[in-house]
Amino acid sequence: MKTPYVSELLANQAITGTFLVQSKEVRQKKTGEPYLSLVLIDKTGDIEAKMWDNVAEVMDTFDRDDFIRVKGMTQSYQNRLQLTIHRLARLDDASVDFADYFPVSKRDRDEMFSELQSLVAGIQNPHLRGLLQSFLADPQLAAAYRLAPAAKSVHHAFLGGLIEHVLSLCGLARDMAAHYPYVDLDLLLTGVVLHDIGKLSELTYERSFGYSDEGQLLGHIVIGLRMLAEKFATLPDFPPRLRTLVEHMLISHHGELEFGSPKQPLFPEALLLHHLDNLDSKMECMRALIERDSSSGALWTSYSPALARTALRKALFLEKPQPTPAPAPASAPAASSAPPTPQQAGLFAEKLQGALRRRD
C-alpha cells in the first residue's frame, strides 16, 4: 500500500515514498552544476521537489510520467510544502497500483454520466436534444467524457473533472434561467454541455496531465468547432440559424479576445455561459488552493497564478485568538451642556467688549 500520500505530508518531515513525475526540469546552479526541479503527484495532490546533490547520477535514469521512489525532507516554502530529495530511483510500472497516483473526482463517474444523460433527455428543443445525444451516444466520446479532466492544472484537474464541471454549470444554468425568464434554458444547457468538448482531444490524461500535439497546435475551441461540424453533418435537418448560435457559444465562451475567444459573447445565453464557466472554474481554483497544504497551518496560501492572488484560510482566521483591546485612557470630565445663566452671559459680554476695545 502506498504511503505517504501528498495530502498526508507535513513540514519538516523525513519521508520515503513513491510518486508519479508530472514534470521534470534539469536546471543549473550558480556554480554550473545541475539540479532537478520536479513536480510529483499522487491521487491526493502534488508537491514541488528539488534535488540539489548527486544529480548527474540520476537525471537520465527517469523521465516525465515515470514512477519514482524518493527519500528526502519536506519544508515549508512561501506557505507551501516543498520536498528536498536526497535519493531517487525509478520504479517499474508493474510495482505500483496506478489507482494510487491519479487525482480523480470524488463523485462516481458513471453516475455523473447517467445524470448528464437524464438532463439532456429533458431538453425540450428536439434539434438541440438530438445534437447532444449524438455526442453522448458515441461510444468513444462517451468514454472520454467520463474520464477527461477539465484542465491540465488550473481547475477540475482530475479524472472526471470535465463532467463534474459541466454538471455544476448545469445547476447554475437552471438557477440563472429561472432568474432571467428571457433566457432560453435549452440553448444555455447545450452550450454548457458542449463548450469544452474539444478538451477530450486537447488534453492527454493516460498518465500525468498534458497537451496532445493537436491540443498544442489548435486548442480546444478549434477542436470543438470541428467536432461540432462532424456531428452537424449527420443532422441535415438542424436549423442553420440555430447551428450558428451553438457555434457562437462555443467560440465565445472565454469571453474576451485576449483569453482565446475569437468573438465576444453577443447574445444573453452566450454571455451567461461565459460568466458561469468563469465563476465555476474560479471557485474550484479557490477551493483547491485553500485545501492544498492546509496541514502546514499557514493562515495564507501560496500565490495562485490562475487567481493572481493568495487566499485566506478563513477557518484558521476565525479560530485565531483575538488581541485583547487596550483599556481606554481616562478622559477629562465632560463639559456641561446646560445653558449659561444670565450672570455668566453678562460676564462673557463684558470680556468680549473689553477685548474689542483693546484690539481697536
Order of alpha helices (4+ residues) and beta strands (2+ residues): beta-beta-beta-beta-beta-alpha-alpha-alpha-alpha-alpha-alpha-beta-beta-alpha-alpha-alpha-alpha-alpha-alpha
